[in-house]
Amino acid sequence: MIRPVKKDDAKNIAGIYNYYVRETVATFEERPVSIGEMTGRITAIGAKYPWLVLEEDGDVVGYAYVNTWKEREAYRYAAELSIYLKTGLEGKGRGTELMKALLEAVKKTELHVLVAGTTLPNERSIALQKKFGFTKIAQFKEIGFKLGRRLDVEYWELIL
C-alpha cells in the first residue's frame, strides 16, 4: 500500500536511508540521520511537497518524495525527486510503483519541473527515470567523494 508519510514513519525511513548513507554512494550524506532529524525532515518537506511511503505487511519498505531544488524564488516550480527502498527489494517493481504514485501526487501541485540526481553507476535508477520520460540533462564529473572514490553524478529532468 502506498500512502502519505506520517511522523511515526521516521524510524523506519531513517533505517532505510541510513543503510544508503553508511554503505553506498546513492546519497552524499556521510553521517547517519537520527530519528529526530528524520522526523524534522518529514515535517518540513511534507508541509510543502508530496512524501509517500510504500508499506507491506505493516512495514515501511520504501519511500519517495520531492523537495526544494534550489532556494532562490525563481526555482519555486521545480523540485528534486528521491526514492529509496529497503535494501534487497530493488528490481522488483516497487520503485516503479512509488514513482507512479509520486508523479500523480506531484501533478496536483504547482510544480512544473522535476529533477533527479543519480550517482554513477546506477542502471536501475537510470532505467526508472527513462521509463517515466525523464531526459538526461547533465553529467558532473568527479563532483562527489565518498567511500574513497571520486563520483560522477547525472541529472535527469521531467517537464510536467
N, C-alpha and C positions, 0 to 999 in steps of 0.2 A: 504494500500500500504506500502510495506517495501522498504526503500531507505537508502542510506548513510546519516549519520548525517551532518548537516550544523551548523555553528556557531550560526545562528539565532534560532536554536532549544534549545539553552541553557536555556532560561526562562522556557519553558515547561518541559524540562528534570529536571531542578532544582526543579520545583514544584512537579513533580512525586517523585523524590528522597527524598526531604525534608520531605514528609509525612513519609517515612520509617525511616528517621533519628529521627524525633520527636516522633513517635508513636509506633515503632516496634523494634524488635531486629534483623531484617533482615540484617541490616548493623551495624557495631560497631562505626560508626561516631556518635557523640553526639551533634554536633553543625550544624545547617543548613548551607548549602553551598550557597554562593551568586551566582548571575547570572554571575558575572565576574569570579569567581573561576571556575564555570562550563564551561564557555567559554574557560578558560585556559586548563581545563582537555580535553575538546573536541579537542582543537588544538594539545595538546601534544600527547594524546593517538591516536587520529585519524591520525596523521602523520606516525605512526608506525604500527597500527593494525586496523582491521575492527571495525567499530562502526555503527550500524544500528538503525533506528527508525521505529516504526510502526505508520503510520498516518491513521486516519479515519476522513473523512469529514473535512480535513484540519487541524486537531488537532493531535498533537503527544500524543499517548496514551500508548506508551511503547518504550523501547529501550533495546539494547543488545550490548555488546562489549567484547573484550578481552583486557587484559592489562598485563604488566610485572608480572611474577610470583615472581621472586627474581631478585635482581640487579646483582648478580655475572654472569660473562660472560658465564660460562658453562651451565647456565639455558636459554640461548638465544633461544632455540627451544621449550620452554614451556611458556604457558600464562594462566592467570586466567580469567574465564568467569563470567560475571554478566548479569542478565536480571531483569528488573524492569517494572512493569505495573502500570498504573494509578489504584489507589485503587478502588475496586468494579468490576474490569474487569477480575479478576483472575478466572481460572477454566472454561474458555470458548474457549480455543484453541489458544489464542493469544501468549502465551508463547511458544507453540509448533511451531507456525509459525515463531517466532523470532529465536528460537533455530535452526530450519532447515535452515533458511536463513544465520544465522551466521556461522554455520558449513560449509555451501557451500562456504562462503567467506573465512573462515579460511583455507580450503583445497587448496586455491590458494596462500597461503603464505608458508613460510619455516617452520612453526610451526609443531611440532611432537606430543606434548602432551598438552592437556587442563586439567586444574584443576578447580574444582568448590567447594567453601566452602559454607556450609549450616548450619545456626544456628538452633538448635533443640528446639522444634519440628517444622517441616516444610514438611508435607507429600506431598504437591503439588510440591515443588522443587525436592524432592527426586524422586517422580514418573516421573517427566520430565527428570531428569538425567538418570534414569533407562531406560526410553523409547528410549533414544538415545545411549545406550550402555555404559554409564559411569559405573565404578566399584568403590565401596566404598573402600578407601584405609586407612582411619584413622578416629579416633574419639578422639578429645581432650576434656577431662572432665573439666568443670568449667573454661575454658580458658578466657571467657569474663565476664564482669559485666556491665549490663546496665538495666535501669529502675528498679533498686532494686533487680535484680536477677543475680545469677551466671549461666552462659550459656555454654552448650556444643556445639561444632562445629564438624560436619563431613566434611571430604574432599573426593571428588569423582574425578576420573581420566578417561580420554578418550585418548587412543593412536590412533592417526590419521593414 
